């Protein structure tokens, strides 16, 4: 079973983007260690010829709202600074969807939301 980060990396590379994971495991934080995102919200950095440098927060579909709230509330200053410096920001939430209406076969697809300054200041 692939993680949301692994699925995102696979999809980005299939699109021909250069990308890297910037989230790290810190074994010294907390009682048992903690995953730490770059600037508190970035899991992956991708280089896109059309969009430029894109910061991506990757998650599963059922945690979409939690991560969006984290970006809007807890990390808004860092995200705004990223956007003001010319970077783009996206939230990718992976979920299984039916391949065909009424069918049984399912496929993993991302819900991709671009994070904009308007979303953060409203």
Beta strands, then each sheet from edge to edge (+ up, - down):
strand 1: 18-21
strand 2: 24-26
strand 3: 34-36
strand 4: 44-48
strand 5: 52-60
strand 6: 88-98
strand 7: 106-115
sheet 1: 1+ 4- 5+ 6+ 7-
sheet 2: 2+ 3-
end
